[in-house]
Amino acid sequence: MNLKAKCAFSIGLLGLLCLMVPASARADLVGTTVTGSLDFDADNKNFYIPANGFVPAGFQNSAGAQDSNTVIIVGGNEFGFSDGLNTDVTSFSSTGFTFTDTSITAGPNLNVILKLTDPAFTGLSLISSTFPGLTLAISGDQITVDIPGLNASAGEVFTASFNVTSTSSVPESSTHGFMLIGFGFLGLIMAMRKRLSLGIPRAS
């Protein structure tokens, strides 16, 4: 086998191996549409709705932004709430979200029920949490986070971060590389077949 043939064989083998590697993908929640609900003690009142009067400025659900509890994810500060005693923020990234509760004054915090609905949601896992007793669930495209009531000191901050898998995925850059090598391999085979069909002798 001459040098050219060895090179062609090596490139072809590499391309074939790359095509056999499963394509990986990363979730990208930015640009999808999510509906948020913040309920205390299951009183069936959604405090993420700006019309209820508890959404401060600077959030996507505030009157100065998307003005709704259904917003397009932009990658930060999607939902906010403040009643002078606590502030609650739900902030998304491309791969998940973080819920933060800040106690402005000392005293009891009510049971928090956070619900987030997005047609792109397919899975949920907890990364970290400082909330005692937090539970989470996903049913269809709706995430529910249930946080029991607790006593908090003034200025105390609680956070929980979550990873979300979604149908909105883009290939990793390495996948693009594998695809290019694979296409190159196919092109090489086609060129060799054409050369043989035309009866062009191979260079020695």
C-alpha positions as CSV (number, residue, x, y, z in Angstrom):
1,M,0.0,0.0,0.0
2,N,1.5,3.3,-1.1
3,L,1.6,6.5,1.0
4,K,-1.5,8.1,-0.7
5,A,-3.5,5.0,-0.1
6,K,-2.4,4.8,3.5
7,C,-3.4,8.5,4.0
8,A,-6.8,7.9,2.4
9,F,-7.4,4.8,4.5
10,S,-6.5,6.7,7.7
11,I,-8.7,9.7,6.9
12,G,-11.6,7.3,6.0
13,L,-11.2,5.3,9.2
14,L,-11.1,8.5,11.3
15,G,-14.2,9.8,9.6
16,L,-16.0,6.6,10.2
17,L,-15.2,6.5,13.9
18,C,-16.3,10.1,14.2
19,L,-19.6,9.3,12.6
20,M,-20.1,6.5,15.1
21,V,-19.7,8.9,18.1
22,P,-23.2,9.9,19.4
23,A,-24.0,13.6,18.7
24,S,-24.0,15.5,22.0
25,A,-26.1,18.6,22.5
26,R,-26.6,21.4,25.1
27,A,-29.9,22.8,26.2
28,D,-30.6,26.4,25.2
29,L,-33.6,27.8,27.1
30,V,-33.0,31.4,26.0
31,G,-35.6,32.4,23.5
32,T,-38.2,29.9,24.7
33,T,-41.5,31.1,26.4
34,V,-42.1,30.4,30.1
35,T,-45.1,31.0,32.3
36,G,-44.3,31.7,36.0
37,S,-46.5,31.3,39.1
38,L,-45.5,32.2,42.7
39,D,-48.0,31.2,45.3
40,F,-47.8,31.4,49.1
41,D,-49.5,28.8,51.3
42,A,-51.6,27.6,48.4
43,D,-53.8,30.6,48.4
44,N,-54.2,30.4,44.6
45,K,-53.0,33.9,44.0
46,N,-50.1,34.3,41.5
47,F,-47.7,37.0,42.7
48,Y,-45.7,36.9,39.5
49,I,-48.6,38.5,37.7
50,P,-47.7,42.2,37.5
51,A,-51.3,43.3,37.8
52,N,-51.4,42.0,41.4
53,G,-49.0,44.9,42.3
54,F,-46.0,43.0,43.7
55,V,-43.6,43.0,40.7
56,P,-40.8,45.6,41.0
57,A,-39.1,47.2,38.1
58,G,-36.1,45.5,36.5
59,F,-37.7,42.1,35.7
60,Q,-39.1,40.6,32.6
61,N,-42.5,40.2,34.2
62,S,-42.5,43.9,35.4
63,A,-44.8,46.5,33.8
64,G,-41.7,48.2,32.2
65,A,-40.6,45.1,30.4
66,Q,-42.7,42.2,29.1
67,D,-45.5,43.0,31.6
68,S,-46.8,39.5,32.0
69,N,-46.2,36.3,33.9
70,T,-45.6,34.7,30.5
71,V,-42.2,35.9,29.2
72,I,-39.6,35.0,26.7
73,I,-36.4,33.8,28.5
74,V,-33.6,36.3,28.0
75,G,-31.0,34.8,30.3
76,G,-31.6,36.6,33.6
77,N,-34.2,38.2,35.9
78,E,-37.2,36.7,34.2
79,F,-39.5,36.9,37.3
80,G,-39.5,39.1,40.4
81,F,-41.6,39.7,43.5
82,S,-41.4,42.0,46.5
83,D,-43.8,42.9,49.3
84,G,-41.4,44.8,51.5
85,L,-40.8,41.7,53.7
86,N,-39.3,39.4,51.1
87,T,-38.0,39.5,47.6
88,D,-38.2,36.4,45.4
89,V,-36.4,36.1,42.0
90,T,-36.5,33.4,39.4
91,S,-33.6,33.9,37.0
92,F,-32.9,31.7,34.0
93,S,-29.7,30.8,32.1
94,S,-29.4,28.8,28.9
95,T,-29.4,25.5,30.9
96,G,-31.6,26.1,34.0
97,F,-32.7,28.6,36.6
98,T,-32.0,29.8,40.1
99,F,-34.7,30.8,42.6
100,T,-33.6,33.3,45.3
101,D,-35.5,34.4,48.4
102,T,-34.2,37.3,50.4
103,S,-35.7,38.1,53.8
104,I,-35.8,41.9,54.2
105,T,-37.1,41.6,57.8
106,A,-36.8,38.9,60.4
107,G,-39.7,36.5,60.9
108,P,-41.6,33.6,59.4
109,N,-41.6,32.9,55.7
110,L,-44.7,31.3,54.2
111,N,-44.7,28.1,52.2
112,V,-43.6,28.9,48.7
113,I,-45.0,27.1,45.6
114,L,-43.2,28.0,42.4
115,K,-44.5,26.7,39.1
116,L,-42.8,27.2,35.8
117,T,-44.3,26.0,32.5
118,D,-42.4,25.9,29.2
119,P,-43.2,23.6,26.2
120,A,-39.4,23.1,25.9
121,F,-39.0,21.5,29.4
122,T,-38.3,17.8,29.4
123,G,-36.3,17.2,32.6
124,L,-35.2,18.7,35.9
125,S,-32.5,18.1,38.5
126,L,-31.4,20.0,41.6
127,I,-27.9,21.4,41.5
128,S,-27.8,23.0,45.0
129,S,-30.1,24.4,47.6
130,T,-30.0,26.2,50.9
131,F,-33.8,25.9,51.5
132,P,-34.6,23.3,54.2
133,G,-37.0,20.6,52.9
134,L,-37.3,21.8,49.3
135,T,-39.0,19.3,47.0
136,L,-39.2,19.4,43.2
137,A,-41.1,17.7,40.4
138,I,-41.8,17.9,36.7
139,S,-45.0,16.8,35.1
140,G,-45.2,17.2,31.3
141,D,-43.7,20.7,30.7
142,Q,-44.5,22.1,34.1
143,I,-41.9,22.3,36.9
144,T,-43.1,22.6,40.5
145,V,-40.8,23.6,43.4
146,D,-42.3,23.4,46.9
147,I,-40.5,25.2,49.7
148,P,-41.8,24.7,53.3
149,G,-42.3,27.8,55.5
150,L,-39.3,28.7,57.7
151,N,-38.1,31.4,60.1
152,A,-35.5,33.8,58.6
153,S,-33.2,36.5,59.9
154,A,-33.2,40.0,58.4
155,G,-31.1,40.0,55.3
156,E,-30.9,36.2,55.1
157,V,-30.7,34.8,51.6
158,F,-31.8,31.4,50.4
159,T,-31.1,30.0,46.9
160,A,-31.8,26.9,44.9
161,S,-30.3,26.2,41.4
162,F,-31.7,23.7,38.9
163,N,-30.6,22.2,35.7
164,V,-33.3,21.8,33.0
165,T,-33.1,19.6,30.0
166,S,-35.2,20.7,27.0
167,T,-36.2,20.0,23.5
168,S,-34.5,23.2,22.5
169,S,-31.0,21.9,21.9
170,V,-28.1,22.8,19.6
171,P,-25.2,20.6,18.6
172,E,-21.9,21.0,20.4
173,S,-19.0,22.4,18.4
174,S,-17.3,19.0,18.5
175,T,-20.3,17.5,16.7
176,H,-19.9,20.0,13.9
177,G,-16.3,18.9,13.5
178,F,-17.3,15.2,13.4
179,M,-19.9,16.0,10.7
180,L,-17.3,17.8,8.6
181,I,-14.9,15.0,8.8
182,G,-17.6,12.5,7.9
183,F,-18.6,14.5,4.8
184,G,-15.0,14.8,3.8
185,F,-14.7,11.0,4.1
186,L,-17.8,10.5,1.9
187,G,-16.4,13.0,-0.6
188,L,-13.1,11.1,-0.8
189,I,-14.9,7.8,-1.5
190,M,-16.9,9.4,-4.3
191,A,-13.8,10.9,-5.8
192,M,-12.0,7.6,-5.7
193,R,-15.0,5.8,-7.3
194,K,-15.2,8.4,-10.1
195,R,-11.4,8.0,-10.8
196,L,-11.7,4.2,-11.0
197,S,-14.8,4.4,-13.3
198,L,-12.9,6.7,-15.7
199,G,-10.0,4.3,-15.8
200,I,-7.5,6.8,-14.6
201,P,-4.5,4.9,-13.3
202,R,-3.3,5.7,-9.8
203,A,0.0,7.5,-9.4
204,S,2.7,5.2,-8.2
